[in-house]
């Protein structure tokens, strides 16, 4: 039975056909605060691999994570040898819509990320692992591909090149005076331009000025003294190694007998462990940690997402430990 032209016309919108890729474009996305020689090496590696590569970054500015806007980042990148038409401003570096909408539908887009980001993105529906699909690529409208960028280790002026070391070179007071900062700037970035040098150092010097003010604001403050002087390991340690203190074997050590313990502390024990029998509560707590982790990833960056969750858990543990200690001291005092 042959289909008529009318039938073909009616069913055509429901036929989804993957567009086989005829071209491949490499995309290197990031904050680039600032762009460094290791970033340039990664871009050159991506360009060599696919023949066509772009750098995409946002125009977000503000706070310690985004001291430079897009124009400032682009100005610096161009001085380092990146062509102007290869640097694209985007709202979301993980989507790069401003770039892809200019590409033909038969173009595959491969995003280069660090191992952590690549593994997370490849687990979704849109992004797929490039190496597993390199012989069957489709256009960017159907799928995007992720590729783990190689780790590039470089040393300049005796320091390992990283975001931290570059920001320190540009803003830390220890490089003030003597012309050392200018010499290291040229070694680090491969060029020297007084205007760009002034722009970058002014941006990152402010970060260290704010940090110094924040530290000084802690002086004479109880919370600040706690955060800057207390040994967290000692604070959360459960037992003491000294024979002059009684061993803490749990709540019963503070009572004359089990009957006293059972009578006085039943409500306290129920409160202490009530979450273990509350499956919805446990599930919501897990979801809350997940939301906090994603929020930390967006605000602080991927490299801080796990550390942020760990810090939150430590703070909760310290607070819990403080409350339990107060209860134990009270129960010892009343000596029912």
VOBA-1610 file (N, C-alpha, C; in pm, whole numbers, padded with zeros to 5 digits, always signed):
BEGIN
Unk+00084-00119+00000Unk+00000+00000+00000Unk+00088+00125+00000Unk+00071+00208-00098Unk+00150+00328-00109Unk+00086+00443-00029Unk+00173+00521+00037Unk+00121+00636+00111Unk+00103+00753+00016Unk-00004+00825+00033Unk-00029+00942-00051Unk+00052+01060+00000Unk+00063+01164-00079Unk+00136+01284-00038Unk+00069+01350+00082Unk-00067+01339+00088Unk-00138+01397+00199Unk-00102+01325+00329Unk-00096+01190+00322Unk-00062+01111+00441Unk+00080+01144+00487Unk+00173+01151+00394Unk+00312+01184+00429Unk+00321+01322+00493Unk+00241+01414+00441Unk+00241+01550+00494Unk+00190+01553+00638Unk+00085+01470+00665Unk+00023+01470+00797Unk+00111+01403+00902Unk+00186+01299+00865Unk+00264+01225+00965Unk+00407+01278+00978Unk+00448+01364+00888Unk+00586+01414+00890Unk+00625+01481+01022Unk+00537+01563+01085Unk+00575+01627+01211Unk+00602+01530+01324Unk+00549+01405+01312Unk+00563+01307+01419Unk+00683+01215+01397Unk+00748+01227+01285Unk+00865+01146+01256Unk+00990+01220+01302Unk+01055+01168+01408Unk+01174+01231+01462Unk+01297+01159+01407Unk+01376+01232+01334Unk+01495+01173+01274Unk+01618+01247+01324Unk+01713+01173+01376Unk+01835+01233+01423Unk+01918+01282+01305Unk+01969+01402+01320Unk+02052+01461+01215Unk+02197+01419+01240Unk+02251+01341+01150Unk+02390+01297+01162Unk+02483+01417+01147Unk+02579+01422+01234Unk+02670+01536+01233Unk+02770+01527+01118Unk+02787+01638+01049Unk+02887+01646+00943Unk+03007+01731+00986Unk+02985+01813+01090Unk+03092+01898+01143Unk+03095+01887+01294Unk+03212+01911+01350Unk+03228+01905+01496Unk+03296+02033+01543Unk+03242+02091+01649Unk+03297+02213+01707Unk+03330+02187+01854Unk+03448+02229+01895Unk+03488+02217+02034Unk+03454+02344+02110Unk+03404+02329+02232Unk+03366+02445+02315Unk+03434+02432+02451Unk+03505+02536+02489Unk+03572+02540+02619Unk+03505+02647+02703Unk+03435+02606+02808Unk+03359+02701+02888Unk+03416+02712+03029Unk+03398+02830+03089Unk+03447+02849+03225Unk+03429+02991+03272Unk+03464+03017+03399Unk+03458+03153+03454Unk+03578+03235+03408Unk+03696+03172+03406Unk+03821+03237+03363Unk+03845+03368+03439Unk+03857+03354+03571Unk+03880+03470+03658Unk+04015+03455+03729Unk+04128+03477+03662Unk+04140+03518+03521Unk+04176+03400+03431Unk+04181+03427+03302Unk+04226+03332+03202Unk+04377+03316+03217Unk+04425+03192+03217Unk+04567+03167+03240Unk+04633+03085+03130Unk+04763+03063+03140Unk+04835+02987+03036Unk+04788+02842+03025Unk+04744+02782+03135Unk+04693+02645+03128Unk+04559+02642+03055Unk+04479+02748+03069Unk+04355+02758+02991Unk+04385+02770+02842Unk+04486+02848+02809Unk+04524+02865+02669Unk+04570+02731+02609Unk+04646+02654+02686Unk+04691+02523+02639Unk+04572+02431+02612Unk+04472+02437+02698Unk+04353+02354+02679Unk+04277+02395+02553Unk+04263+02526+02532Unk+04198+02575+02411Unk+04273+02529+02286Unk+04403+02538+02287Unk+04484+02496+02172Unk+04473+02346+02149Unk+04464+02268+02258Unk+04446+02123+02245Unk+04311+02093+02181Unk+04207+02165+02223Unk+04073+02144+02170Unk+04067+02184+02022Unk+04131+02293+01987Unk+04133+02340+01848Unk+04207+02240+01759Unk+04316+02186+01808Unk+04392+02087+01730Unk+04312+01960+01711Unk+04234+01923+01811Unk+04157+01798+01805Unk+04042+01807+01706Unk+03972+01922+01704Unk+03852+01933+01621Unk+03866+02033+01507Unk+03973+02109+01505Unk+03995+02205+01397Unk+03918+02335+01414Unk+03819+02335+01499Unk+03734+02452+01519Unk+03693+02455+01666Unk+03733+02560+01738Unk+03704+02565+01881Unk+03670+02707+01924Unk+03590+02716+02030Unk+03548+02845+02085Unk+03567+02844+02236Unk+03583+02963+02291Unk+03582+02982+02436Unk+03453+03056+02469Unk+03375+03003+02561Unk+03250+03068+02601Unk+03255+03100+02750Unk+03211+03219+02785Unk+03210+03261+02925Unk+03102+03366+02945Unk+03058+03382+03067Unk+02945+03470+03095Unk+02991+03613+03123Unk+02893+03701+03139Unk+02920+03842+03169Unk+02884+03873+03314Unk+02877+03769+03397Unk+02845+03789+03538Unk+02960+03865+03605Unk+02925+03965+03682Unk+03027+04041+03754Unk+02977+04074+03893Unk+03068+04060+03989Unk+03032+04094+04126Unk+03078+03989+04224Unk+03124+04031+04340Unk+03169+03937+04441Unk+03308+03884+04413Unk+03356+03800+04502Unk+03492+03749+04489Unk+03508+03648+04376Unk+03399+03587+04333Unk+03410+03485+04227Unk+03406+03546+04087Unk+03355+03668+04076Unk+03341+03728+03942Unk+03388+03874+03943Unk+03516+03899+03970Unk+03562+04038+03972Unk+03569+04102+03833Unk+03581+04020+03727Unk+03595+04072+03591Unk+03467+04047+03510Unk+03427+04145+03430Unk+03314+04123+03339Unk+03364+04065+03207Unk+03274+04039+03115Unk+03312+03973+02990Unk+03413+04054+02909Unk+03390+04184+02895Unk+03480+04267+02816Unk+03622+04264+02870Unk+03632+04265+03003Unk+03765+04262+03066Unk+03832+04127+03045Unk+03755+04021+03057Unk+03812+03888+03032Unk+03856+03873+02887Unk+03773+03922+02795Unk+03805+03911+02653Unk+03930+03992+02618Unk+03942+04110+02673Unk+04058+04196+02649Unk+04187+04124+02687Unk+04184+04058+02803Unk+04300+03984+02851Unk+04328+03862+02762Unk+04224+03789+02726Unk+04241+03671+02640Unk+04303+03706+02506Unk+04257+03815+02448Unk+04310+03857+02317Unk+04458+03893+02328Unk+04499+03954+02438Unk+04641+03983+02458Unk+04723+03855+02467Unk+04659+03748+02511Unk+04728+03619+02521Unk+04724+03541+02390Unk+04660+03599+02287Unk+04664+03537+02155Unk+04539+03465+02111Unk+04428+03479+02185Unk+04303+03414+02144Unk+04231+03510+02048Unk+04193+03463+01927Unk+04123+03550+01832Unk+03991+03601+01888Unk+03957+03724+01856Unk+03835+03787+01908Unk+03710+03708+01874Unk+03703+03655+01750Unk+03581+03585+01707Unk+03569+03445+01766Unk+03665+03405+01847Unk+03660+03273+01913Unk+03621+03286+02060Unk+03592+03407+02105Unk+03553+03431+02243Unk+03407+03478+02243Unk+03318+03398+02297Unk+03175+03422+02287Unk+03114+03447+02426Unk+03035+03553+02434Unk+02963+03583+02558Unk+02834+03503+02564Unk+02812+03432+02673Unk+02691+03350+02689Unk+02631+03372+02827Unk+02503+03344+02840Unk+02438+03351+02971Unk+02468+03228+03053Unk+02466+03113+02987Unk+02491+02986+03055Unk+02601+02909+02981Unk+02721+02901+03037Unk+02832+02832+02969Unk+02807+02684+02944Unk+02712+02624+03017Unk+02682+02482+02997Unk+02588+02459+02879Unk+02529+02565+02828Unk+02438+02554+02714Unk+02495+02623+02591Unk+02550+02743+02613Unk+02613+02821+02505Unk+02518+02843+02388Unk+02394+02878+02419Unk+02292+02898+02315Unk+02333+03007+02218Unk+02400+03112+02268Unk+02442+03222+02183Unk+02539+03176+02074Unk+02609+03067+02099Unk+02698+03011+01997Unk+02626+02910+01909Unk+02555+02817+01970Unk+02494+02709+01892Unk+02386+02757+01795Unk+02317+02866+01830Unk+02211+02913+01740Unk+02266+02967+01609Unk+02397+02988+01604Unk+02460+03033+01480Unk+02514+02917+01397Unk+02507+02795+01452Unk+02561+02678+01384Unk+02453+02606+01304Unk+02494+02532+01204Unk+02399+02452+01127Unk+02356+02332+01210Unk+02238+02277+01178Unk+02181+02169+01260Unk+02262+02040+01252Unk+02349+02028+01152Unk+02429+01907+01140Unk+02567+01923+01206Unk+02578+02016+01301Unk+02703+02038+01373Unk+02695+01977+01512Unk+02790+01893+01543Unk+02800+01836+01678Unk+02886+01929+01762Unk+02845+01948+01888Unk+02916+02037+01979Unk+02974+01955+02094Unk+03105+01965+02112Unk+03174+01891+02217Unk+03227+01990+02320Unk+03179+01979+02444Unk+03220+02067+02552Unk+03335+02002+02630Unk+03441+02077+02650Unk+03555+02029+02730Unk+03539+02075+02873Unk+03540+01980+02967Unk+03526+02011+03109Unk+03630+01933+03189Unk+03643+01969+03315Unk+03722+01889+03407Unk+03650+01758+03434Unk+03722+01662+03491Unk+03666+01528+03511Unk+03538+01530+03594Unk+03533+01613+03699Unk+03417+01616+03788Unk+03293+01667+03715Unk+03305+01779+03644Unk+03192+01834+03569Unk+03150+01743+03456Unk+03248+01685+03386Unk+03217+01598+03273Unk+03137+01476+03317Unk+03177+01415+03427Unk+03106+01298+03476Unk+02964+01330+03519Unk+02946+01448+03580Unk+02812+01488+03625Unk+02720+01519+03508Unk+02773+01590+03408Unk+02690+01628+03293Unk+02656+01510+03204Unk+02750+01418+03189Unk+02728+01304+03100Unk+02621+01209+03152Unk+02582+01223+03278Unk+02480+01136+03335Unk+02338+01184+03303Unk+02325+01300+03240Unk+02194+01353+03205Unk+02144+01301+03071Unk+02033+01359+03023Unk+01972+01314+02898Unk+02033+01381+02776Unk+02065+01510+02789Unk+02114+01583+02673Unk+02261+01554+02645Unk+02344+01567+02747Unk+02487+01546+02727Unk+02521+01397+02726Unk+02609+01361+02635Unk+02658+01223+02626Unk+02810+01224+02622Unk+02868+01111+02657Unk+03012+01097+02655Unk+03064+01096+02511Unk+03156+01186+02482Unk+03206+01196+02344Unk+03277+01069+02299Unk+03364+01015+02383Unk+03443+00899+02342Unk+03357+00777+02311Unk+03245+00764+02382Unk+03156+00651+02359Unk+03070+00668+02234Unk+03060+00791+02185Unk+02970+00819+02072Unk+03040+00886+01954Unk+03172+00891+01956Unk+03244+00968+01854Unk+03223+00917+01712Unk+03180+00792+01696Unk+03154+00738+01562Unk+03008+00750+01522Unk+02927+00809+01608Unk+02785+00821+01579Unk+02731+00953+01633Unk+02799+01061+01602Unk+02759+01192+01653Unk+02638+01247+01580Unk+02556+01321+01655Unk+02439+01385+01595Unk+02448+01535+01621Unk+02359+01611+01557Unk+02360+01756+01569Unk+02332+01803+01711Unk+02373+01927+01738Unk+02365+01982+01874Unk+02222+01992+01927Unk+02122+01999+01837Unk+01984+02010+01885Unk+01939+01882+01954Unk+01997+01769+01914Unk+01961+01640+01971Unk+02045+01609+02096Unk+02175+01626+02083Unk+02266+01597+02194Unk+02387+01689+02191Unk+02442+01712+02309Unk+02572+01774+02323Unk+02665+01668+02378Unk+02794+01686+02363Unk+02889+01584+02407Unk+02991+01646+02501Unk+03034+01566+02598Unk+03133+01613+02695Unk+03262+01534+02679Unk+03370+01604+02694Unk+03503+01545+02682Unk+03587+01596+02798Unk+03655+01504+02865Unk+03738+01544+02978Unk+03865+01610+02926Unk+03884+01735+02964Unk+04004+01808+02921Unk+04125+01755+02998Unk+04239+01749+02936Unk+04359+01698+03005Unk+04403+01794+03114Unk+04456+01738+03221Unk+04510+01824+03327Unk+04646+01876+03282Unk+04660+02006+03279Unk+04784+02068+03232Unk+04856+02129+03351Unk+04971+02073+03383Unk+05051+02121+03495Unk+05163+02210+03444Unk+05169+02331+03495Unk+05271+02428+03454Unk+05325+02500+03577Unk+05451+02539+03570Unk+05512+02618+03675Unk+05570+02745+03615Unk+05540+02857+03679Unk+05591+02986+03634Unk+05646+03061+03755Unk+05770+03103+03747Unk+05831+03177+03857Unk+05833+03099+03987Unk+05848+02967+03976Unk+05854+02883+04095Unk+05721+02846+04155Unk+05610+02887+04092Unk+05477+02855+04145Unk+05396+02771+04046Unk+05317+02680+04100Unk+05226+02600+04018Unk+05114+02689+03967Unk+05091+02684+03835Unk+04988+02770+03776Unk+04850+02715+03811Unk+04769+02799+03872Unk+04631+02764+03908Unk+04555+02894+03925Unk+04424+02883+03941Unk+04343+03002+03964Unk+04388+03076+04089Unk+04420+02999+04194Unk+04463+03059+04319Unk+04596+03134+04304Unk+04694+03070+04241Unk+04825+03133+04226Unk+04818+03257+04137Unk+04733+03255+04034Unk+04720+03373+03948Unk+04656+03488+04023Unk+04551+03460+04099Unk+04485+03566+04176Unk+04580+03622+04283Unk+04660+03534+04340Unk+04757+03579+04440Unk+04861+03670+04376Unk+04910+03631+04258Unk+05008+03714+04188Unk+04952+03852+04157Unk+04827+03857+04119Unk+04767+03984+04076Unk+04724+04072+04193Unk+04695+04013+04310Unk+04638+04095+04416Unk+04706+04092+04551Unk+04787+03992+04579Unk+04843+03979+04714Unk+04945+04088+04743Unk+04939+04146+04865Unk+05032+04254+04901Unk+05180+04215+04896Unk+05210+04086+04908Unk+05352+04046+04912Unk+05425+04072+04781Unk+05348+04095+04672Unk+05412+04124+04543Unk+05419+04274+04514Unk+05383+04355+04612Unk+05387+04499+04592Unk+05531+04550+04593Unk+05560+04646+04503Unk+05691+04712+04504Unk+05801+04628+04442Unk+05903+04694+04395Unk+06020+04626+04342Unk+06008+04573+04201Unk+05893+04585+04141Unk+05876+04539+04004Unk+05862+04389+03988Unk+05856+04315+04099Unk+05846+04169+04090Unk+05715+04125+04026Unk+05606+04195+04060Unk+05476+04158+04006Unk+05473+04171+03854Unk+05534+04277+03801Unk+05537+04298+03655Unk+05617+04188+03587Unk+05731+04151+03645Unk+05815+04046+03586Unk+05740+03913+03583Unk+05677+03878+03695Unk+05604+03752+03702Unk+05479+03754+03614Unk+05417+03871+03600Unk+05300+03885+03513Unk+05338+03845+03370Unk+05450+03897+03321Unk+05493+03866+03184Unk+05526+03718+03169Unk+05589+03659+03272Unk+05620+03516+03267Unk+05493+03432+03270Unk+05398+03474+03351Unk+05275+03398+03368Unk+05187+03402+03243Unk+05165+03521+03188Unk+05067+03538+03081Unk+05129+03554+02942Unk+05262+03565+02933Unk+05327+03570+02803Unk+05325+03705+02735Unk+05283+03809+02803Unk+05281+03943+02745Unk+05282+04044+02859Unk+05306+04169+02827Unk+05289+04275+02926Unk+05230+04397+02859Unk+05117+04440+02909Unk+05050+04560+02863Unk+05013+04638+02989Unk+05059+04762+02999Unk+05040+04838+03122Unk+04894+04858+03155Unk+04811+04884+03053Unk+04669+04906+03076Unk+04599+04782+03131Unk+04626+04667+03070Unk+04565+04542+03116Unk+04621+04505+03253Unk+04749+04528+03272Unk+04813+04500+03402Unk+04746+04580+03513Unk+04724+04708+03488Unk+04658+04793+03588Unk+04516+04746+03615Unk+04444+04709+03509Unk+04307+04664+03523Unk+04300+04536+03609Unk+04384+04440+03579Unk+04380+04312+03651Unk+04424+04327+03797Unk+04532+04400+03818Unk+04581+04414+03956Unk+04482+04493+04042Unk+04417+04592+03985Unk+04316+04668+04060Unk+04199+04578+04099Unk+04159+04492+04006Unk+04046+04402+04032Unk+04078+04305+04147Unk+04194+04241+04138Unk+04225+04134+04233Unk+04287+04186+04362Unk+04343+04306+04359Unk+04392+04366+04482Unk+04276+04394+04578Unk+04161+04430+04523Unk+04043+04458+04604Unk+03996+04334+04680Unk+04015+04216+04621Unk+03974+04093+04688Unk+04053+04073+04816Unk+04182+04101+04811Unk+04265+04084+04929Unk+04241+04193+05032Unk+04203+04311+04985Unk+04168+04418+05078Unk+04042+04381+05155Unk+03943+04324+05086Unk+03818+04282+05151Unk+03846+04168+05249Unk+03935+04077+05211Unk+03969+03965+05298Unk+04035+04015+05425Unk+04124+04113+05412Unk+04193+04168+05527Unk+04095+04237+05622Unk+03999+04311+05564Unk+03897+04378+05645Unk+03812+04276+05718Unk+03774+04167+05648Unk+03690+04063+05709Unk+03760+03999+05828Unk+03890+03974+05816Unk+03965+03912+05924Unk+03973+04007+06043Unk+04000+04136+06016Unk+04011+04232+06123Unk+03877+04256+06194Unk+03766+04237+06122Unk+03635+04254+06183Unk+03606+04148+06288Unk+03678+04035+06281Unk+03660+03929+06379Unk+03722+03964+06514Unk+03818+04055+06517Unk+03891+04086+06639Unk+03796+04140+06747Unk+03804+04080+06866Unk+03721+04123+06976Unk+03579+04072+06969Unk+03550+03990+06869Unk+03415+03937+06852Unk+03413+03791+06896Unk+03316+03751+06976Unk+03314+03614+07027Unk+03302+03511+06917Unk+03215+03537+06820Unk+03201+03443+06708Unk+03331+03437+06629Unk+03390+03555+06605Unk+03517+03557+06532Unk+03625+03484+06607Unk+03633+03504+06740Unk+03733+03433+06819Unk+03712+03283+06810Unk+03587+03242+06814Unk+03557+03099+06803Unk+03604+03042+06670Unk+03572+03112+06561Unk+03605+03062+06428Unk+03754+03063+06400Unk+03827+03157+06459Unk+03968+03172+06426Unk+04063+03108+06526Unk+04015+03072+06645Unk+04107+03020+06747Unk+04074+02879+06795Unk+03950+02836+06782Unk+03912+02705+06834Unk+03960+02593+06742Unk+04017+02489+06802Unk+04059+02371+06727Unk+03937+02281+06710Unk+03887+02271+06586Unk+03764+02196+06562Unk+03779+02049+06596Unk+03898+01994+06573Unk+03919+01852+06603Unk+03904+01826+06753Unk+03956+01918+06834Unk+03945+01902+06978Unk+03801+01922+07024Unk+03731+02012+06956Unk+03594+02044+06995Unk+03500+01927+06977Unk+03517+01854+06867Unk+03422+01747+06837Unk+03471+01610+06884Unk+03589+01607+06945Unk+03641+01478+06992Unk+03555+01429+07109Unk+03514+01305+07105Unk+03417+01253+07201Unk+03480+01218+07336Unk+03601+01162+07338Unk+03658+01112+07462Unk+03784+01186+07499Unk+03829+01168+07623Unk+03952+01229+07672Unk+04052+01121+07704Unk+04181+01150+07679Unk+04286+01052+07708Unk+04342+01069+07848Unk+04294+01168+07924Unk+04348+01194+08057Unk+04279+01106+08160Unk+04358+01051+08257Unk+04300+00968+08361Unk+04232+01052+08467Unk+04246+01182+08462Unk+04185+01270+08561Unk+04039+01299+08533Unk+03991+01253+08418Unk+03852+01276+08382Unk+03780+01143+08370Unk+03654+01141+08409Unk+03579+01017+08397Unk+03552+00986+08250Unk+03553+00860+08217Unk+03530+00819+08079Unk+03383+00838+08044Unk+03358+00895+07929Unk+03221+00920+07885Unk+03171+00797+07810Unk+03101+00710+07880Unk+03047+00589+07819Unk+02902+00605+07782Unk+02854+00728+07776Unk+02715+00751+07742Unk+02638+00806+07860Unk+02509+00838+07840Unk+02426+00898+07946Unk+02420+00821+08077Unk+02420+00685+08078Unk+02404+00613+08205Unk+02513+00641+08306Unk+02630+00688+08266Unk+02739+00710+08361Unk+02704+00817+08462Unk+02606+00901+08430Unk+02571+01012+08518Unk+02457+00978+08614Unk+02413+00850+08621Unk+02299+00813+08704Unk+02336+00700+08801Unk+02255+00690+08908Unk+02281+00589+09011Unk+02249+00449+08962Unk+02152+00439+08875Unk+02112+00309+08827Unk+02030+00320+08700Unk+01997+00204+08643Unk+01925+00204+08518Unk+01785+00263+08533Unk+01722+00242+08649Unk+01586+00295+08668Unk+01585+00447+08661Unk+01686+00511+08724Unk+01694+00656+08717Unk+01716+00702+08572Unk+01807+00632+08505Unk+01836+00666+08366Unk+01711+00655+08279Unk+01637+00545+08295Unk+01518+00522+08214Unk+01410+00625+08243Unk+01392+00657+08371Unk+01286+00749+08409Unk+01314+00893+08366Unk+01437+00937+08384Unk+01468+01077+08362Unk+01497+01110+08215Unk+01557+01013+08147Unk+01609+01047+08013Unk+01527+00992+07897Unk+01412+00935+07924Unk+01334+00877+07815Unk+01298+00982+07709Unk+01250+01098+07755Unk+01213+01203+07660Unk+01335+01253+07583Unk+01448+01261+07653Unk+01571+01308+07589Unk+01618+01211+07481Unk+01614+01080+07513Unk+01655+00979+07415Unk+01561+00979+07295Unk+01429+00992+07322Unk+01333+00995+07212Unk+01362+01113+07119Unk+01393+01227+07180Unk+01424+01345+07100Unk+01554+01328+07022Unk+01651+01264+07088Unk+01782+01247+07027Unk+01778+01159+06903Unk+01692+01056+06907Unk+01690+00959+06797Unk+01561+00960+06715Unk+01478+01059+06736Unk+01348+01057+06670Unk+01361+01059+06518Unk+01468+01119+06466Unk+01484+01127+06321Unk+01509+00993+06256Unk+01563+00896+06333Unk+01596+00766+06274Unk+01472+00688+06235Unk+01362+00713+06304Unk+01240+00641+06270Unk+01146+00720+06183Unk+01192+00831+06138Unk+01108+00919+06058Unk+01159+00920+05914Unk+01113+00824+05836Unk+01164+00810+05700Unk+01140+00934+05615Unk+01020+00996+05621Unk+01002+01120+05543Unk+01099+01229+05585Unk+01127+01238+05716Unk+01221+01339+05764Unk+01361+01314+05712Unk+01400+01185+05713Unk+01532+01150+05661Unk+01542+01182+05512Unk+01435+01150+05438Unk+01434+01177+05294Unk+01443+01326+05267Unk+01366+01406+05344Unk+01370+01551+05325Unk+01507+01608+05360Unk+01571+01551+05463Unk+01705+01596+05499Unk+01803+01570+05385Unk+01792+01451+05325Unk+01878+01418+05211Unk+01855+01511+05094Unk+01726+01540+05068Unk+01694+01633+04959Unk+01747+01772+04989Unk+01739+01812+05117Unk+01790+01943+05156Unk+01939+01955+05133Unk+02013+01849+05168Unk+02158+01850+05143Unk+02188+01856+04994Unk+02105+01787+04914Unk+02124+01789+04770Unk+02102+01928+04712Unk+01997+01995+04760Unk+01969+02132+04715Unk+02083+02225+04756Unk+02130+02209+04881Unk+02241+02293+04929Unk+02366+02270+04845Unk+02391+02144+04807Unk+02509+02112+04725Unk+02501+02179+04589Unk+02382+02174+04526Unk+02366+02238+04395Unk+02378+02390+04408Unk+02324+02446+04517Unk+02334+02590+04540Unk+02480+02631+04557Unk+02555+02551+04634Unk+02698+02580+04654Unk+02773+02568+04522Unk+02735+02470+04439Unk+02799+02454+04308Unk+02778+02578+04222Unk+02655+02632+04226Unk+02623+02749+04142Unk+02691+02876+04193Unk+02691+02894+04327Unk+02744+03016+04384Unk+02896+03012+04397Unk+02950+02900+04447Unk+03094+02893+04477Unk+03176+02822+04371Unk+03109+02737+04291Unk+03182+02663+04190Unk+03190+02516+04225Unk+03213+02434+04124Unk+03215+02289+04141Unk+03321+02243+04239Unk+03436+02312+04239Unk+03544+02267+04324Unk+03513+02281+04473Unk+03407+02359+04507Unk+03374+02381+04647Unk+03246+02309+04690Unk+03179+02239+04599Unk+03047+02186+04633Unk+03053+02080+04743Unk+03150+01987+04735Unk+03162+01883+04837Unk+03209+01943+04969Unk+03306+02033+04961Unk+03357+02096+05082Unk+03250+02175+05155Unk+03160+02239+05079Unk+03053+02318+05141Unk+02958+02228+05220Unk+02922+02113+05162Unk+02833+02019+05232Unk+02902+01966+05358Unk+03031+01934+05346Unk+03107+01884+05461Unk+03109+01988+05573Unk+03133+02115+05535Unk+03135+02222+05635Unk+03000+02237+05703Unk+02891+02227+05626Unk+02757+02235+05684Unk+02734+02124+05785Unk+02776+02001+05750Unk+02758+01888+05840Unk+02842+01905+05968Unk+02963+01960+05954Unk+03047+01984+06071Unk+02982+02086+06164Unk+02926+02193+06104Unk+02859+02295+06186Unk+02738+02237+06258Unk+02662+02152+06189Unk+02547+02086+06252Unk+02595+01997+06367Unk+02704+01923+06342Unk+02759+01835+06444Unk+02805+01914+06566Unk+02872+02026+06544Unk+02920+02109+06654Unk+02802+02163+06736Unk+02699+02211+06663Unk+02580+02263+06731Unk+02512+02153+06811Unk+02500+02034+06752Unk+02438+01920+06820Unk+02518+01880+06944Unk+02650+01879+06926Unk+02739+01844+07037Unk+02724+01943+07152Unk+02711+02070+07119Unk+02694+02175+07220Unk+02564+02154+07297Unk+02454+02126+07227Unk+02325+02105+07293Unk+02329+01984+07384Unk+02389+01874+07336Unk+02396+01752+07417Unk+02482+01774+07541Unk+02590+01849+07525Unk+02677+01876+07640Unk+02603+01955+07747Unk+02523+02053+07703Unk+02445+02132+07798Unk+02345+02044+07872Unk+02282+01952+07801Unk+02184+01863+07864Unk+02252+01771+07965Unk+02370+01720+07927Unk+02441+01629+08017Unk+02484+01701+08146Unk+02534+01823+08130Unk+02575+01899+08247Unk+02457+01926+08339Unk+02342+01954+08282Unk+02222+01980+08361Unk+02180+01853+08437Unk+02183+01739+08366Unk+02141+01613+08429Unk+02238+01572+08540Unk+02367+01598+08521Unk+02464+01569+08626Unk+02439+01657+08751Unk+02397+01779+08722Unk+02376+01874+08831Unk+02256+01837+08918Unk+02149+01795+08851Unk+02028+01766+08931Unk+02041+01634+09005Unk+02118+01538+08953Unk+02146+01410+09020Unk+02020+01350+09082Unk+01927+01320+08996Unk+01800+01263+09045Unk+01829+01132+09120
//
